[in-house]
Amino acid sequence: MYPEQIVMPMKAELTDNGFEELVTPEEVDNTLKSEGTTLVMINSVCGCAAGSARPGVVMAVHNASKKPDRLTTSFAGFDIDAVQKIREHLFPYPPSSPAVALFKDGQLVHMVERHQIEGRPAQLIARNLIDAFETHCQ
């Protein structure tokens, strides 16, 4: 488990931009099974989270004309039980952090895995998500 003083600034990059933290398995289930659209980012301490994933996700939500109803996040290696529960909802995708998923009416409709984040610019991550928002959000 990562120390709080390391994780909190990385969490703040998302929570300061409107993301709600999911820190318990119950919060995960209640949120991901709800009607409408929910974006969830499994946050991470790695460089690809800092350089591509977090900036790309924030860029997407600030620049999309259609946006998910809920923006949520949990932190791998810190919000252990919540992340495990999120990963159950992401089946058949293997565990990945960072990762970004879009749910619609409780169903996974779009997934961005770590291998789709590593080495790619934030703008490409944002474009991928904006396209998914256009398809699945109102």
Sequence and secondary structure as in RCSB ss.txt:
>XXXX:A:sequence
MYPEQIVMPMKAELTDNGFEELVTPEEVDNTLKSEGTTLVMINSVCGCAAGSARPGVVMAVHNASKKPDRLTTSF
AGFDIDAVQKIREHLFPYPPSSPAVALFKDGQLVHMVERHQIEGRPAQLIARNLIDAFETHCQ
>XXXX:A:secstr
   HHHHHHHHHHHHTTT EE  SHHHHHHHHTSSSEEEEEEE SSHHIIIIIHHHHHHHHHH SS  SEEEEEE
TTTSHHHHHHHHHHTTTS   SSEEEEEETTEEEEEE GGGTTT  HHHHHHHHHHHHHHH  
